[in-house]
Amino acid sequence: MTTTRTRLTGAAGRQHVGEEIRQALRVGELVPGQRLVEQDLADQFDVTRSAVREALLDLASDDLVELVPNRGARIRVISVDEAIQITECRAALERLCARKAAERATEAEREELRDVARQLESAVAEGAFETYSALNRRLHDLVVRISGQAVAKRQLERLNAQMVRYQFRLALRPGRPKESLPQHLAIIDAVVAGDVDAADAAAEAHLASVMDQLRASGER
């Protein structure tokens, strides 16, 4: 006798779909402009179509998905100009988190940061730029976690989800890892030293460099 598996529905299904799509965006499995078909998503995530529909509404409210009348949903495309504006907002939040992290970091967390620094240096030396890109994300997430700034964390998660395409492309651009490595190490050194102002300045300099790279990509 064949049994039919009950699909997730309601709030549980809605949350499951939202989390899965956000994760797919983070790792680049979904790309800007890609169509999202309700039935395909329902089958993929083993949820009801109503759960998918509700999750897409949530994602649209976070500017991650665009709902196109009579055409369904797709991953929203971010222009270079908007990417720069998003990065300006990120800069304010990341500077706050860097300051807080410098104030709050425990010895165990400082050692974790030192370990990330060593791995970043090794990745650049070995030309392992995809590894470097992943470590880049880990460093930013770690500083935010150490800061204890939960509100900033939620806002940065939303902003970063919109920026995945640009972040990945910038991290793999020839010469970019060697350029950004000293910036990342400066953030780590400042947080480890407990130097609030230096952490703020290092985060500001790094995000300013990201904006410069975005402007250059727009000109090209």
C-alpha positions in Angstrom: 0.0 0.0 0.0 1.4 3.4 -1.0 1.3 6.1 1.6 1.2 9.8 0.7 3.5 12.0 2.6 1.8 15.1 4.1 3.3 18.3 2.8 4.2 21.1 5.1 1.7 23.9 5.1 0.8 27.0 7.1 3.4 28.9 9.1 5.8 25.9 9.1 5.8 25.5 5.4 6.0 29.2 4.8 9.1 29.5 7.1 10.7 26.4 5.5 10.4 27.8 1.9 11.7 31.2 3.0 14.7 29.8 4.7 15.6 27.5 1.8 15.3 30.3 -0.8 17.4 32.7 1.4 20.1 30.0 1.8 20.1 29.3 -2.0 20.6 33.1 -2.6 23.5 33.1 -0.1 25.4 30.3 -1.8 24.5 31.5 -5.4 22.2 28.6 -6.3 19.6 31.2 -7.3 20.6 34.1 -9.6 19.0 37.5 -10.3 16.2 37.3 -12.8 15.6 33.6 -12.2 11.9 32.6 -12.3 10.4 30.9 -9.3 7.6 28.5 -10.2 5.2 27.8 -7.4 4.6 24.2 -8.2 8.3 23.4 -8.7 9.1 25.0 -5.4 6.3 23.1 -3.7 7.6 19.8 -5.0 11.3 20.7 -4.3 10.6 21.6 -0.6 7.7 19.2 0.0 5.3 22.0 1.0 1.9 23.1 -0.3 1.6 25.7 -3.0 -0.2 28.0 -0.5 2.9 27.9 1.7 5.1 28.8 -1.3 2.8 31.7 -2.2 3.0 33.1 1.3 6.8 32.7 1.5 7.2 34.5 -1.8 5.1 37.4 -0.4 7.5 37.5 2.6 10.5 37.5 0.3 9.0 40.2 -1.9 8.5 42.4 1.2 12.3 42.0 1.9 13.1 43.1 -1.7 14.5 39.7 -2.6 11.8 38.5 -4.9 9.8 40.4 -7.5 6.2 39.5 -8.1 5.3 40.2 -11.8 1.6 40.4 -12.6 0.5 37.5 -14.8 4.0 36.1 -14.9 4.7 34.8 -11.4 7.8 35.5 -9.3 11.5 35.9 -10.0 14.6 36.8 -8.0 14.9 40.6 -8.1 17.6 42.1 -10.2 19.8 44.7 -8.3 21.3 47.5 -10.4 24.8 48.8 -9.7 23.4 52.1 -8.4 21.2 50.2 -5.9 24.0 47.9 -4.9 26.1 51.0 -4.0 23.2 52.4 -1.9 22.8 49.0 -0.2 26.5 49.0 0.6 26.3 52.5 2.1 23.6 51.2 4.5 25.8 48.1 5.2 28.7 50.4 6.0 26.8 52.2 8.7 25.7 48.9 10.3 29.1 47.1 9.9 30.9 50.0 11.5 28.6 49.8 14.5 29.1 46.1 14.7 32.9 46.5 14.5 32.9 49.0 17.3 30.7 46.7 19.5 32.8 43.7 18.7 36.0 45.5 19.8 34.3 46.3 23.1 32.8 42.9 23.7 35.2 40.2 22.2 36.2 37.5 24.6 39.7 35.9 24.4 38.1 32.8 22.7 36.5 35.1 20.1 39.7 37.0 19.6 41.5 33.7 18.9 38.7 32.7 16.5 39.4 36.0 14.6 43.1 35.3 14.5 42.4 31.9 13.1 40.3 33.4 10.3 43.1 35.9 9.6 45.5 33.0 9.1 43.1 31.2 6.8 42.5 34.4 4.8 46.3 34.8 4.3 46.7 31.2 3.3 43.8 31.4 0.8 45.3 34.4 -0.9 48.8 32.9 -1.0 47.5 29.7 -2.5 45.2 31.4 -5.0 42.2 29.7 -3.4 39.8 32.6 -4.2 36.5 30.7 -3.7 37.8 29.7 -0.3 38.7 33.3 0.3 35.2 34.4 -0.6 33.7 32.0 1.9 36.1 33.2 4.6 35.2 36.8 3.8 31.6 36.0 4.5 32.6 34.1 7.7 34.6 37.1 9.0 31.8 39.6 8.5 29.3 37.2 10.1 31.7 36.6 13.0 32.2 40.3 13.7 28.4 40.8 13.7 27.9 37.8 16.1 30.6 39.1 18.5 29.0 42.5 18.5 25.8 41.1 20.0 23.8 43.6 17.9 20.8 41.5 17.0 18.9 44.3 15.2 21.9 45.1 13.0 22.3 41.4 12.3 18.8 41.1 11.0 19.1 44.1 8.8 22.5 43.0 7.4 21.1 39.6 6.6 18.4 41.2 4.5 20.8 43.6 2.8 23.5 40.9 2.2 21.0 38.6 0.6 20.3 41.2 -2.1 24.0 41.7 -2.7 25.1 38.0 -3.2 25.7 38.4 -6.9 27.9 41.4 -6.5 29.8 40.1 -3.5 30.7 36.9 -5.2 31.8 38.6 -8.4 33.9 41.2 -6.6 35.6 38.5 -4.4 36.7 36.6 -7.5 37.8 39.6 -9.5 41.5 39.4 -10.4 43.6 41.2 -7.8 40.6 41.9 -5.5 41.5 39.3 -2.8 45.1 40.8 -2.5 43.5 44.3 -2.3 40.9 43.4 0.3 43.1 41.1 2.5 44.9 44.0 4.3 41.5 45.6 4.9 40.1 42.4 6.5 43.2 42.0 8.6 42.9 45.6 9.8 39.4 44.9 11.0 40.6 41.8 12.8 43.6 43.5 14.3 41.4 46.3 15.7 38.8 44.1 17.1 41.4 41.8 18.7 43.2 44.8 20.2 39.9 46.2 21.6 40.5 49.4 19.7 37.0 50.7 19.0 37.9 53.7 16.8 40.3 51.6 14.8 37.7 49.0 14.2 35.2 51.6 13.1 37.8 53.1 10.7 38.9 49.8 9.3 35.3 48.7 8.6 34.6 52.1 7.0 37.7 51.8 4.7 36.8 48.3 3.7 33.2 49.2 2.7 34.4 52.3 0.9 36.7 50.1 -1.2 33.7 47.8 -2.0 31.8 50.8 -3.2 34.7 51.9 -5.4 34.8 48.5 -6.9 31.0 48.6 -7.6 31.3 52.0 -9.2 34.1 50.7 -11.4 32.0 47.7 -12.5 29.2 50.1 -13.4 31.5 52.2 -15.6 32.7 49.0 -17.4 
